[in-house]
């Protein structure tokens, strides 16, 4: 799919990286930057935030790949607006995850990586250079499942700061009434920070799902 990806970003147009309106309002220009890095902090609602990040770009023709997140499935991606025909899921990249990530950065517009192991700074810099060269966006999920001792923050596996950090701050879910039913709708408060903002942190809210849907909560969201 490398040729399909080339027409989306490497023509020099950023239109394929424009975000959904509620996320576009939180970053300069409303779109992701080719060759840049984004991080989504692990927390309640972070997978829904991630899928919403992917939804508008894939609808506009960008291709995306998700590495190392087995809790994401095609059904959940579709309900968050992701164009599933432009999404590749690699739930377990194995011991060659660095090589898998590098290969996808060559061919795919948006590459999501949940590092399974601690990444050496030299390897991280190599992947960042590959993203810049190929004008791909590297999206990182870091901190989930890597908790340190009590009262200490999660142990980070990725050593480099991202250009933009999306942090789920608070979430409210609907659909489970009197102890039974399916979660169908959520409001997630999201904050953004990072060196690309050139100013104070921003906050916004995402509406996920619809009352008519019967969508089970994504595994790993809590």
KOLDRENMAR-504215 format. One record per residue: residue number from 0; residue in three letters; x, y, z of N, C-alpha, C in turn. Coordinates in Angstrom, 2 decimals. Atoms other than C-alpha are relative to their C-alpha. Layout:
N
ATOM pos code     n_x     n_y     n_z    ca_x    ca_y    ca_z     c_x     c_y     c_z
ATOM NUM  ALA       X       Y       Z       X       Y       Z       X       Y       Z
...
This chain:
222
ATOM pos code     n_x     n_y     n_z    ca_x    ca_y    ca_z     c_x     c_y     c_z
ATOM   0  UNK    0.82   -1.21    0.00    0.00    0.00    0.00    0.85    1.26    0.00
ATOM   1  UNK   -0.87   -1.17   -0.04    3.02    2.30   -0.20   -0.40    1.03   -1.02
ATOM   2  UNK    0.38   -0.95    1.01    1.84    3.83   -3.47   -1.28    0.74    0.37
ATOM   3  UNK    1.22   -0.66   -0.44   -1.61    4.52   -2.05    0.30    1.05    1.05
ATOM   4  UNK   -0.35   -0.95   -1.05   -0.01    6.25    0.92    0.66    1.23   -0.58
ATOM   5  UNK   -0.75   -1.12    0.54    2.23    8.43   -1.23   -0.91    1.12   -0.47
ATOM   6  UNK    0.84   -1.06    0.55   -0.66   10.29   -2.83   -0.63    0.83    1.10
ATOM   7  UNK    0.68   -0.71   -1.09   -2.07   11.28    0.59    0.86    1.09    0.60
ATOM   8  UNK   -0.83   -0.96   -0.72    0.90   13.04    2.19    1.20    0.47   -0.79
ATOM   9  UNK   -1.29   -0.34    0.56    4.01   12.97    0.10   -0.11    0.87   -1.23
ATOM  10  UNK    0.19   -1.00    1.04    2.49   15.20   -2.55    0.24    1.40    0.54
ATOM  11  UNK   -0.25   -1.31   -0.62    3.11   18.03   -0.05   -1.23    0.63    0.61
ATOM  12  UNK    1.23   -0.54   -0.56   -0.52   18.57    0.96   -0.24   -0.56    1.39
ATOM  13  UNK    0.29    0.43   -1.37   -1.47   18.45    4.64   -1.48   -0.27    0.20
ATOM  14  UNK    1.44    0.11   -0.18   -5.21   18.23    3.97   -0.41   -1.37    0.52
ATOM  15  UNK    0.35    1.35   -0.44   -5.23   14.47    4.53    0.24   -0.20    1.49
ATOM  16  UNK   -0.29    0.13   -1.42   -3.97   15.05    8.08   -0.85    0.91    0.87
ATOM  17  UNK    0.89   -0.84   -0.81   -6.74   17.43    9.17   -0.78   -0.88    0.96
ATOM  18  UNK    0.65    0.79   -1.04   -8.31   16.25   12.42   -1.49    0.30    0.08
ATOM  19  UNK    1.41   -0.26   -0.30  -11.92   15.94   13.51   -0.11    1.35    0.72
ATOM  20  UNK    0.09   -1.39   -0.48  -13.22   19.42   14.49    0.33    0.19    1.47
ATOM  21  UNK   -0.24   -0.19   -1.43  -13.11   18.90   18.27    1.46   -0.15    0.37
ATOM  22  UNK   -1.44    0.11   -0.23   -9.44   17.85   18.09    0.76    1.07   -0.78
ATOM  23  UNK   -0.66   -1.03    0.81   -8.52   20.31   15.34    0.09    1.32    0.76
ATOM  24  UNK    0.02   -1.25   -0.75   -9.45   23.14   17.70    1.09    0.05    1.07
ATOM  25  UNK   -0.96    0.06   -1.10   -6.76   21.99   20.15    1.45    0.15   -0.44
ATOM  26  UNK   -1.39   -0.11    0.47   -3.67   22.28   17.93    0.09    1.05   -1.10
ATOM  27  UNK   -0.17   -1.03    1.03   -2.26   24.99   15.62   -0.25   -0.57   -1.39
ATOM  28  UNK    0.29    0.41    1.36   -3.61   24.72   12.11   -1.02   -1.10   -0.15
ATOM  29  UNK    1.04    1.03    0.03   -6.00   21.92   13.02    0.39   -1.30   -0.66
ATOM  30  UNK   -0.41    1.24    0.65   -3.92   19.19   11.41    1.33   -0.47    0.55
ATOM  31  UNK   -1.28    0.56   -0.40   -1.05   16.87   12.17    1.07    0.41   -1.01
ATOM  32  UNK   -1.10   -0.44    0.86    2.35   17.75   10.76    0.74   -1.20   -0.56
ATOM  33  UNK   -0.77    1.10    0.58    3.98   15.34    8.28    1.42   -0.03    0.57
ATOM  34  UNK   -1.32    0.15   -0.59    7.17   13.98    9.83    0.05    0.27    1.48
ATOM  35  UNK    0.03   -0.34   -1.42    6.05   14.93   13.34   -0.36   -1.18    0.88
ATOM  36  UNK    0.33    1.02   -0.98    5.32   12.99   16.50   -1.13    0.47    0.89
ATOM  37  UNK    1.14   -0.25   -0.87    2.21   12.77   18.64    0.01   -1.07    1.08
ATOM  38  UNK    0.15    1.00   -1.06    1.69   11.06   21.99   -1.40    0.11    0.59
ATOM  39  UNK    1.27    0.07   -0.72   -1.59    9.96   23.57    0.30   -0.66    1.34
ATOM  40  UNK   -0.28    0.54   -1.33   -1.18    9.50   27.32   -1.00   -1.10    0.34
ATOM  41  UNK    0.88    1.10   -0.41   -2.54    6.20   28.59   -0.85    0.44    1.19
ATOM  42  UNK    0.93   -0.37   -1.06   -5.58    6.66   30.80   -1.41   -0.34   -0.43
ATOM  43  UNK    1.39    0.31    0.32   -9.35    6.34   30.88   -0.42    0.75   -1.26
ATOM  44  UNK    0.44   -0.61    1.25  -10.58    6.96   27.34    1.09    0.19   -1.03
ATOM  45  UNK   -1.07   -0.33    0.93   -7.17    7.05   25.65   -0.14   -0.72   -1.34
ATOM  46  UNK    0.17    0.69    1.27   -8.05    4.43   23.03   -1.07    0.67   -0.86
ATOM  47  UNK    1.00   -0.74    0.75  -11.15    6.37   22.04    0.58    1.28   -0.57
ATOM  48  UNK   -0.68   -1.20    0.51   -9.05    9.53   21.74    0.88   -0.36   -1.19
ATOM  49  UNK   -0.86    0.43    1.10   -6.59    7.64   19.56   -0.80   -0.27   -1.26
ATOM  50  UNK    0.80    0.31    1.18   -9.28    6.32   17.24   -0.62    1.24   -0.61
ATOM  51  UNK    0.52   -1.26    0.55  -10.79    9.78   16.91    1.11    0.77   -0.71
ATOM  52  UNK   -1.13   -0.61    0.71   -7.32   11.06   15.97    0.14   -0.58   -1.41
ATOM  53  UNK   -0.16    0.66    1.28   -7.27    8.53   13.14   -1.20    0.17   -0.92
ATOM  54  UNK    1.24    0.05    0.77  -10.86    9.00   12.01   -0.01    0.96   -1.20
ATOM  55  UNK    0.09   -0.98    1.09  -10.70   12.19    9.96    1.10   -0.20   -1.05
ATOM  56  UNK   -1.01    0.25    1.02   -7.32   11.53    8.29   -0.30   -1.21   -0.89
ATOM  57  UNK    0.29    1.17    0.84   -8.36    8.03    7.16   -1.20    0.27   -0.90
ATOM  58  UNK    1.14   -0.34    0.85  -11.67    9.42    5.88    0.43    0.88   -1.17
ATOM  59  UNK   -0.50   -0.87    1.05   -9.65   11.91    3.81    1.02   -0.69   -0.90
ATOM  60  UNK   -0.87    0.75    0.90   -7.51    9.19    2.24    1.32   -0.43    0.57
ATOM  61  UNK   -1.26    0.44   -0.61   -4.60    8.70    4.66   -0.12   -1.45    0.45
ATOM  62  UNK   -0.07    1.37   -0.49   -3.51    5.20    5.63    0.61   -0.01    1.39
ATOM  63  UNK   -0.46    0.07   -1.39   -2.90    4.18    9.24    0.31   -1.45    0.37
ATOM  64  UNK   -0.33    1.32   -0.55   -1.32    1.26   11.08    0.13    0.14    1.51
ATOM  65  UNK   -0.05    0.01   -1.47   -1.61    0.39   14.79    0.80   -1.21    0.43
ATOM  66  UNK   -0.93    1.07   -0.38    1.21   -1.64   16.34   -0.04   -0.18    1.52
ATOM  67  UNK   -0.13    0.33   -1.41    1.06   -3.38   19.72   -1.17    0.39    0.87
ATOM  68  UNK    1.20   -0.30   -0.79   -2.51   -2.59   20.80   -1.07   -1.03   -0.30
ATOM  69  UNK    0.97    1.06    0.30   -4.46   -5.87   20.79   -1.41    0.30    0.44
ATOM  70  UNK    1.34   -0.33   -0.48   -7.39   -4.25   22.59   -0.80    0.79   -1.02
ATOM  71  UNK    0.72   -0.71    1.06   -8.28   -2.25   19.46   -0.44   -1.01   -1.05
ATOM  72  UNK    0.51    0.89    1.03  -10.52   -4.08   17.01   -0.71    0.81   -1.07
ATOM  73  UNK    0.59   -0.68    1.14  -12.14   -3.24   13.70   -1.36    0.60    0.34
ATOM  74  UNK    1.34   -0.49   -0.35  -15.63   -2.85   15.19    0.10    1.33    0.75
ATOM  75  UNK   -0.17   -1.23   -0.77  -14.48   -0.22   17.69    0.51    1.13   -0.90
ATOM  76  UNK   -0.54   -1.03    0.89  -12.51    1.62   14.99   -1.09    0.59   -0.88
ATOM  77  UNK    1.08   -0.49    0.86  -15.53    1.85   12.69   -0.94    0.90    0.77
ATOM  78  UNK    0.93   -0.81   -0.77  -17.76    3.18   15.47    0.58    1.34    0.42
ATOM  79  UNK   -0.63   -1.29   -0.27  -15.21    5.94   16.15    0.27    0.78   -1.28
ATOM  80  UNK   -0.10   -0.75    1.25  -15.30    6.95   12.48    1.21   -0.31   -0.85
ATOM  81  UNK   -1.19    0.34    0.77  -12.11    5.29   11.22   -0.42   -0.73   -1.28
ATOM  82  UNK    0.23    0.71    1.26  -12.15    4.22    7.55    0.79   -1.31    0.06
ATOM  83  UNK   -0.67    1.27   -0.32  -11.39    0.55    8.23    0.78   -0.54   -1.18
ATOM  84  UNK   -0.72    0.50    1.18  -10.29   -0.13    4.65    1.38    0.62   -0.13
ATOM  85  UNK   -1.31   -0.63    0.02   -7.31    2.15    5.31    0.73   -0.18    1.32
ATOM  86  UNK   -0.61    0.23   -1.30   -6.36    0.73    8.70    0.59   -1.41    0.06
ATOM  87  UNK   -0.65    1.29   -0.23   -3.87   -2.06    9.41    0.23   -0.17    1.49
ATOM  88  UNK   -0.17    0.30   -1.42   -3.80   -3.71   12.85    1.07   -1.08    0.15
ATOM  89  UNK   -1.06    0.96   -0.30   -0.62   -5.43   14.06    0.04   -0.15    1.52
ATOM  90  UNK    0.12    0.05   -1.47   -1.56   -6.50   17.61    1.26   -0.45    0.71
ATOM  91  UNK   -1.21    0.52   -0.64    1.68   -8.37   18.35    1.13   -0.03   -1.02
ATOM  92  UNK   -1.08   -0.04    0.99    4.74   -7.33   16.32    1.18   -0.89    0.35
ATOM  93  UNK   -1.07    0.88   -0.41    6.98   -9.71   18.27    1.29    0.74    0.33
ATOM  94  UNK   -1.29   -0.60   -0.38   10.64   -9.09   18.92    0.55    0.96   -1.06
ATOM  95  UNK   -0.47   -0.87    1.09   11.07   -7.29   15.58   -0.82    1.28   -0.09
ATOM  96  UNK    0.93   -1.13    0.05    8.80   -4.41   16.56    0.67    1.27   -0.53
ATOM  97  UNK   -0.68   -1.18    0.55   11.44   -1.78   15.73    0.06   -0.06   -1.52
ATOM  98  UNK   -0.07    0.16    1.45   11.88   -3.17   12.22   -1.39    0.13   -0.63
ATOM  99  UNK    1.37   -0.12    0.49    8.11   -3.46   11.77   -0.41    1.47   -0.06
ATOM 100  UNK    0.35   -1.42   -0.03    7.66    0.17   12.80    0.72    0.77   -1.09
ATOM 101  UNK   -0.77   -0.70    1.04   10.44    1.36   10.49   -0.57   -0.29   -1.38
ATOM 102  UNK    0.55    0.35    1.31    8.95   -0.54    7.53   -1.33    0.70   -0.25
ATOM 103  UNK    1.29   -0.66    0.17    5.49    0.92    8.14    0.16    1.51   -0.17
ATOM 104  UNK   -0.24   -1.42    0.21    6.87    4.45    8.41    0.38    0.29   -1.45
ATOM 105  UNK   -0.33   -0.16    1.41    8.14    3.93    4.86   -1.24   -0.01   -0.88
ATOM 106  UNK    1.13    0.28    0.88    4.70    2.98    3.56   -1.33    0.59    0.44
ATOM 107  UNK    1.30   -0.39   -0.56    1.94    4.37    5.83    0.07    1.41    0.55
ATOM 108  UNK    0.03   -1.40   -0.41    0.90    7.93    6.64    0.04    0.20    1.51
ATOM 109  UNK    0.12   -0.11   -1.45    0.05    7.43   10.33    0.35   -1.34    0.62
ATOM 110  UNK   -0.44    1.23   -0.64    1.88    4.84   12.41   -0.13    0.16    1.51
ATOM 111  UNK    0.22   -0.01   -1.45    0.67    4.20   15.97    0.85   -1.10    0.61
ATOM 112  UNK   -0.88    0.96   -0.65    3.18    2.49   18.25   -0.21    0.00    1.50
ATOM 113  UNK    0.00    0.21   -1.44    2.67    1.10   21.73    1.24   -0.85    0.31
ATOM 114  UNK   -1.24    0.76   -0.14    6.27    0.09   22.60   -0.15   -1.14    0.99
ATOM 115  UNK    0.11    1.12   -0.93    6.33   -3.41   24.11    1.16   -0.07    0.98
ATOM 116  UNK   -1.18    0.01   -0.86    9.77   -2.83   25.60    0.62    1.40   -0.01
ATOM 117  UNK   -0.69   -1.28   -0.05   11.99    0.07   26.56    0.80    0.21   -1.27
ATOM 118  UNK   -0.67   -0.32    1.25   13.34    1.79   23.47    1.27    0.79    0.29
ATOM 119  UNK   -1.25   -0.73   -0.17   16.97    2.86   23.38   -0.07    1.33   -0.73
ATOM 120  UNK    0.03   -1.31    0.67   17.49    6.55   22.54    0.48   -0.05   -1.44
ATOM 121  UNK   -0.50    0.08    1.38   19.49    5.62   19.43   -1.04   -0.59   -0.94
ATOM 122  UNK    1.06    0.58    0.83   16.63    3.44   18.14   -1.15    0.97   -0.19
ATOM 123  UNK    1.06   -1.00    0.11   14.08    6.14   18.90    0.38    1.07   -1.01
ATOM 124  UNK   -0.43   -1.04    0.95   16.12    8.72   17.00   -0.01   -0.52   -1.44
ATOM 125  UNK    0.03    0.59    1.34   16.39    6.34   14.05   -1.43   -0.02   -0.55
ATOM 126  UNK    1.38    0.01    0.45   12.61    5.95   13.89   -0.51    1.42   -0.28
ATOM 127  UNK    0.42   -1.38    0.22   12.07    9.71   14.23    0.58    0.55   -1.31
ATOM 128  UNK   -0.60   -0.43    1.26   14.50   10.34   11.38   -0.72   -0.63   -1.19
ATOM 129  UNK    0.74    0.68    1.07   12.65    7.77    9.25   -1.34    0.69   -0.23
ATOM 130  UNK    1.28   -0.69    0.14    9.33    9.52    9.97    0.17    1.34   -0.71
ATOM 131  UNK   -0.23   -1.30    0.66   10.77   12.91    8.96    0.32   -0.18   -1.48
ATOM 132  UNK   -0.40    0.23    1.38   12.32   11.52    5.81   -1.18   -0.40   -0.87
ATOM 133  UNK    1.13    0.52    0.77    9.15    9.74    4.69   -1.27    0.81    0.19
ATOM 134  UNK    1.15   -0.88   -0.25    6.78   12.49    5.97   -1.19   -0.76    0.57
ATOM 135  UNK    1.03    0.73   -0.73    4.89   10.01    8.10   -0.14    0.60    1.40
ATOM 136  UNK    0.23   -0.45   -1.36    3.41   10.79   11.51    0.11   -1.20    0.94
ATOM 137  UNK   -0.16    1.05   -1.00    4.52    8.64   14.45   -0.83    0.38    1.22
ATOM 138  UNK    0.90   -0.23   -1.14    1.82    8.40   17.15    0.33   -1.03    1.07
ATOM 139  UNK   -0.46    0.87   -1.06    2.93    6.96   20.48   -1.02   -0.13    1.11
ATOM 140  UNK    0.75    0.25   -1.23    1.02    5.36   23.32    1.05   -0.45    1.02
ATOM 141  UNK   -1.05    0.34   -0.96    3.30    5.33   26.36   -0.55    0.13    1.41
ATOM 142  UNK    0.41   -0.05   -1.40    2.70    4.56   30.01   -1.02   -1.04    0.37
ATOM 143  UNK    1.02    0.99   -0.33   -0.12    2.03   29.75    0.60   -1.34    0.35
ATOM 144  UNK   -0.48    1.32   -0.39    0.61   -1.17   31.64    1.43   -0.03    0.47
ATOM 145  UNK   -1.40   -0.04   -0.42    4.05    0.02   32.72    0.14    0.73    1.34
ATOM 146  UNK    0.04   -0.70   -1.27    3.26    1.15   36.23    1.21   -0.29    0.86
ATOM 147  UNK   -1.11    0.17   -0.92    6.11    1.74   38.61   -0.51   -0.35    1.38
ATOM 148  UNK    0.44    0.26   -1.37    6.05    1.15   42.37   -1.07    1.00    0.43
ATOM 149  UNK    1.10   -0.83   -0.49    3.23    2.65   44.37    0.47    1.45    0.19
ATOM 150  UNK   -0.22   -1.44   -0.12    3.02    6.46   44.30    1.08    0.53   -0.96
ATOM 151  UNK   -0.93   -0.46    1.02    5.40    6.65   41.35   -0.69    0.00   -1.36
ATOM 152  UNK    0.64   -0.05    1.32    4.46    7.60   37.78    0.36   -1.23   -0.82
ATOM 153  UNK   -0.31    1.14    0.85    4.35    4.96   35.02    1.42    0.10   -0.56
ATOM 154  UNK   -1.33    0.04    0.59    7.70    3.87   33.66   -0.12    0.21   -1.50
ATOM 155  UNK    0.09   -0.31    1.43    8.19    5.41   30.23    0.90   -0.95   -0.80
ATOM 156  UNK   -0.75    0.87    0.89    9.32    3.18   27.39    0.58    0.74   -1.20
ATOM 157  UNK   -0.46   -0.80    1.13    9.83    5.89   24.77    0.78    1.20    0.55
ATOM 158  UNK   -0.86   -0.98   -0.66   12.73    8.28   25.56   -0.11    1.43   -0.52
ATOM 159  UNK    0.02   -1.31    0.62   11.90   11.24   23.30   -1.34    0.71    0.20
ATOM 160  UNK    1.27   -0.73   -0.12    9.30   14.02   23.84   -0.67    0.14   -1.36
ATOM 161  UNK    0.76   -0.15    1.24    6.54   14.33   21.25   -0.26    1.48   -0.29
ATOM 162  UNK    0.35   -1.37    0.38    5.62   17.48   19.33   -1.31    0.43    0.67
ATOM 163  UNK    1.31   -0.28   -0.58    2.05   17.27   20.64   -0.38   -1.17    0.91
ATOM 164  UNK    0.45    1.00   -0.96    0.71   15.43   23.69   -1.50    0.18    0.25
ATOM 165  UNK    1.43    0.02   -0.32   -3.00   14.54   23.99   -0.18   -0.80    1.29
ATOM 166  UNK    0.17    0.65   -1.30   -4.00   13.70   27.57   -1.48   -0.07    0.36
ATOM 167  UNK    1.37    0.11   -0.52   -7.44   12.31   28.54   -0.03    0.41    1.46
ATOM 168  UNK    0.04   -0.54   -1.36   -8.38   14.20   31.70   -1.16   -0.55    0.82
ATOM 169  UNK    1.21    0.43   -0.71  -11.87   13.01   32.59   -0.94   -0.61   -1.02
ATOM 170  UNK    0.98    0.60    0.91  -14.54   10.80   31.07   -1.28   -0.33    0.74
ATOM 171  UNK    1.31    0.36   -0.53  -18.23   10.18   31.61   -0.68   -0.90   -1.02
ATOM 172  UNK    0.56    1.01    0.89  -19.98    7.13   30.17   -1.49   -0.17    0.27
ATOM 173  UNK    1.43    0.27   -0.11  -23.65    6.38   29.48   -0.33   -1.35   -0.64
ATOM 174  UNK    0.50    1.21    0.62  -25.62    3.28   28.61   -0.24   -1.15    0.96
ATOM 175  UNK    0.22    1.06   -0.99  -25.38    1.06   31.69   -1.00    0.52    1.03
ATOM 176  UNK    1.05   -0.46   -0.90  -28.60    1.54   33.58   -0.37   -1.10    0.98
ATOM 177  UNK    0.34    0.93   -1.08  -29.35   -0.13   36.89    0.87   -1.26   -0.05
ATOM 178  UNK   -0.95    1.10   -0.08  -26.23   -2.27   36.59    0.07   -0.91   -1.20
ATOM 179  UNK   -0.05    0.88    1.17  -26.85   -3.76   33.14   -0.15    0.83   -1.27
ATOM 180  UNK    0.06   -0.68    1.28  -26.69   -2.86   29.47    1.38    0.16   -0.61
ATOM 181  UNK   -1.26   -0.25    0.69  -23.97   -1.68   27.08    0.33    1.48    0.05
ATOM 182  UNK   -0.45   -1.39    0.09  -21.92    1.50   27.19   -0.17    0.48   -1.43
ATOM 183  UNK    0.34   -0.46    1.34  -23.15    3.54   24.24    0.55    1.37   -0.33
ATOM 184  UNK   -0.37   -1.39    0.25  -21.86    7.09   24.65    0.94    0.48    1.09
ATOM 185  UNK   -0.95   -0.54   -0.98  -19.06    9.00   26.35    0.36    1.43   -0.35
ATOM 186  UNK   -0.61   -1.32    0.16  -17.80   12.52   26.87    1.37   -0.07    0.65
ATOM 187  UNK   -1.38    0.07   -0.50  -14.02   12.68   27.25    0.63    1.38   -0.09
ATOM 188  UNK   -0.74   -1.25   -0.02  -12.20   15.83   28.33    1.45   -0.28   -0.36
ATOM 189  UNK   -1.36    0.23    0.52   -8.85   16.12   26.53    0.80    1.29    0.13
ATOM 190  UNK   -0.93   -1.12   -0.03   -5.90   18.41   27.15    1.13   -0.21   -0.98
ATOM 191  UNK   -1.15    0.10    0.89   -3.10   19.19   24.72    1.12    0.88    0.53
ATOM 192  UNK   -1.19   -0.75   -0.37    0.43   20.35   25.40    1.10   -0.43   -0.96
ATOM 193  UNK   -1.11    0.39    0.86    3.83   20.08   23.78    0.67    1.19   -0.65
ATOM 194  UNK   -0.82   -1.08    0.53    6.48   22.10   22.02   -0.60    0.65   -1.24
ATOM 195  UNK    0.58   -0.60    1.20    4.38   22.67   18.90   -1.09    1.02    0.31
ATOM 196  UNK    1.11   -0.89   -0.32    1.65   24.56   20.75    0.43    1.46    0.08
ATOM 197  UNK   -0.50   -1.37   -0.12    3.81   27.64   21.38   -0.92    0.87    0.85
ATOM 198  UNK    0.90   -0.74   -0.87    1.53   28.70   24.20   -0.52   -0.91    1.09
ATOM 199  UNK    0.54    0.81   -1.10   -0.52   27.44   27.14   -0.71   -1.24   -0.51
ATOM 200  UNK    0.74    1.21    0.33   -2.11   24.03   27.20   -1.45    0.33   -0.32
ATOM 201  UNK    1.39   -0.20    0.40   -5.56   23.73   25.65   -0.84   -1.18    0.45
ATOM 202  UNK    0.92    1.06   -0.41   -8.63   21.74   26.62   -1.22   -0.01   -0.91
ATOM 203  UNK    1.22    0.16    0.78  -11.61   20.37   24.74   -0.71   -1.27    0.43
ATOM 204  UNK    0.78    1.18   -0.35  -14.23   17.63   24.84   -0.34   -0.78   -1.26
ATOM 205  UNK    0.38    0.91    1.08  -14.90   14.62   22.63   -1.31   -0.68    0.36
ATOM 206  UNK    1.21    0.80   -0.15  -18.30   13.02   22.15    0.23   -1.29   -0.76
ATOM 207  UNK   -0.25    1.31    0.58  -17.85    9.30   21.51   -1.28   -0.80    0.02
ATOM 208  UNK    1.17    0.87    0.06  -20.63    7.00   20.35   -1.28    0.77   -0.20
ATOM 209  UNK    1.34   -0.56    0.21  -24.37    7.61   20.06   -0.97   -0.82    0.83
ATOM 210  UNK    0.93    0.75   -0.85  -27.31    6.67   22.30   -0.61   -1.22   -0.67
ATOM 211  UNK    0.62    1.13    0.69  -28.64    4.32   19.60    0.95   -1.16   -0.19
ATOM 212  UNK   -0.98    1.06    0.18  -25.41    2.30   19.50    0.07   -0.87    1.25
ATOM 213  UNK   -0.26    0.91   -1.12  -24.71   -0.71   21.67    1.46   -0.40   -0.06
ATOM 214  UNK   -1.45    0.20    0.17  -20.92   -0.42   21.85    0.64   -0.38    1.32
ATOM 215  UNK   -0.71    0.35   -1.21  -19.00   -2.34   24.47    1.21    0.88    0.20
ATOM 216  UNK   -1.18   -0.80   -0.33  -16.27   -0.38   26.23    1.25   -0.70   -0.52
ATOM 217  UNK   -1.26    0.56    0.48  -12.89   -0.85   24.59    0.80   -0.58    1.15
ATOM 218  UNK   -0.87    0.59   -1.01  -10.69   -3.19   26.58    1.20    0.90    0.19
ATOM 219  UNK   -1.17   -0.86   -0.26   -7.92   -1.21   28.26   -0.36    1.44    0.24
ATOM 220  UNK    0.38   -1.39   -0.20   -9.93    1.99   28.56   -0.02    0.36    1.48
ATOM 221  UNK    0.07   -0.29   -1.42  -10.17    1.66   32.32    1.22   -0.54    0.71
